[in-house]
């Protein structure tokens, strides 16, 4: 293990960075799309249910098949991997976001409308802040699952820590597989801790704003 690290540390660090960039980019894209979709269809329950159903079907598609379907369109490499990972994240984010927003006490919404807030203001200043715990919970679940799925992206030349896993499988060596697994788990834990810190900061900042009335 130590010898393999000494011989391949630079490559392993680069693969870890590449893996993180691929996952975080796809997660950011999925987050933006989920927020836009919910903002548009928030008051159209049937449409939201339809969206969840559609993305649940996409989520059930095996990742290998998803990659294969995209290759003729976007080709081999990181672009195809990011698109697939974003689709997989979308289902988890939509489901948790919608659940979080729907579980908000309706009294808060009535008060917001009573003081003259528009629908957009209610969404951005009341519903989103109150749904932050559910949103970040969804982000953590999506992050963990996407980190794992991203290792398969190595099969379409997208790079990442999957290169170590498939190197071990092809050569029959256990050490690259162990390192690939360890680095994937470590990267996932680090990102989840960062998300948790961001959640605490955003929630505390929102409460501070509410207290000061700014």
N, C-alpha and C positions, 0 to 999 in steps of 0.2 A: 504493500500500500504506500509506504513512505517513498520507496524507490520510484514507483510510478509517478507520484506527485512531483518528485524532484526532476524527473525527466520530461514531464508534460504539464507543469504548472501553468506556464504562459498560455498554452492552448486551452487548458481547462478553465482558466479565468475568462478568456475570450468567449468560450462557449457559454459560460454562465451569464456573462453580460448580454450576449446575443439572445439567450433564452429569456432573460428578464425583459429586454426590449420588445421581443416578439409578444410576450404575454401581456405586458402592461399596455402596449399600443392597442392590442385587440380589446382589452378590457376598457380602455378609455373610449374607443369607438363605440363599443356596446353601451357604455354608460350614457354617452351623448344621445345615441339613438333612442335608448329606453326613456330618457327624460323628455325628449321631443315627442315621442309617441304617446306618453302618458299625458303630457300637457295638451295635446291635440284631442285625444279621445277620452279624457278623464270623465266627462259627463255622458259618455256613450258606453254604457256598461256592456252591451252586446258586442260592440266593436273590440273592446278590451279583452273580453272573453275569447273572441275569435282570434285575436293576436296571440294570446297565450297558447291557444290550441295549435295555431300554425307553427309557432316556434317550438312547441313541445314535440311536434312531428319531426321538425328539423333536428331537434336534440336527440331523437331516437335513431337518426341515420348513423350508421357506423362511420367513424372518422376516416377510415381507409376509403370508403365509398365516396364520402364527401370530397376528400382530396382528389380522387380520381375524376369526379364530375367537374371539378374546377380547373384541372390541368389544361384541358383544351382551350379554356377561356383566358386564364391568367398565367398559365405556364407553371413550370417548376420554380420553387424558391419561396422566399419569405412572404411575398404578397399573397399567394394562395393560402399559406398557413395562417396569416393574420385574419383573412376573411372568414375562414372556417372557424377559427377560435372565437371570433367576434359573434358569429351565429350561435355557437354553443353557449357563450356567456349571456346572450340576449334573453334566453328563456328564463334562466335563474334570476337575472336582474328584474325583468318585467314582473315575474311572479311575486318576488319579495317586495318590490316597490309598490305594486298595486295593493298588496296585502297591508303594508304599512300605512298607506294613505287611507285606505278604506276603514282601518281600525281607529282612526283619529276621532276623538269625541266631537260629535256634530255641534256641540255647544260652542266650541272654539270657532267653527266656521260661521255660525249665526252671529256671534259677536263681531267677527271681522267684517261681515257684510253689513252689520248694523252701524258700524263706524264709517261706512262708505267705501270700503275697499272694492276694487274691481275683481273679476274672476282671476285675472293674471296676478294681481297682488295677493289674493288669497292663496293661490298656488305657490308663489315664490316666497312669501313672507310668513305663511302659516303652515300650509300642508307639507312642503318640503322640509322645513326645519323640524317639525314634529315627527316626520317619518324618517329622520336621520338614523336612528338605531336600526330600523328595518333595512334601510338602504345599505348601511355599512355591513350589516349581517349578510345581505345578498352579495355584496362585493367580496366578502371573505370566502363565501361558498364558491362563487364563480372563479375567484383567483385560484383556490385550491384545485378545483377540477380542471381549469385551463392549464395550470402548470403541468398536470399529469398528461393531458391530451397533447400538449405541445411537444412532448418527447417523441411522439409518432411523426411529427412534422419532418423529422430527419429523413424519412423515407422519400420525401419529395425535394430533397436538397435544400431545406430551409435552415439547417444548422441547429444550434442549441444543444442542450445536454443529451438529447436523444442520440447524438453522434457517439457518445461514450457507451451508451447502452447497446447500440447496434454493433459497435466495434467489438464489444465483449461477446456478443452473440455470434458474430461472424468468425471470430478467432478462437472461440471456446475458452476465453479467459474471464475469470470472475472479477478480477481487480477493476477493470474499466466499468463493469456493471455496478459494482459497489460504489465507486466514486460518483458515477452518474446518479445513482439513487440518493446518496448522501447529499450531494450538491443540490439536487432538486428539492429535497425535503428542507434543507437549510435555507434555500432561497425562498421557498414558500413561507416558512416561519418568519423570516425577516420581513417579508412584504406584509404579512398579516399583522405583525407588531407595528409596523409603520402605519397601516390602515387604522389600527386601534388608537394610536396616538393622534392621528388626524381626526378621528371621530370625537375623541375627548376634547380636542382643541376647538373644533367647530361647534360642538354642543355648548361648551363653556362660553365661547364668544357670543353665541346667539342669546344665551341667557343674560349675559352682561349687557348686550344691546337692549334686551327687553327691560332690564332693570333701570337702565339710564334713560330709556325712552328715545334713543337716537336711531 
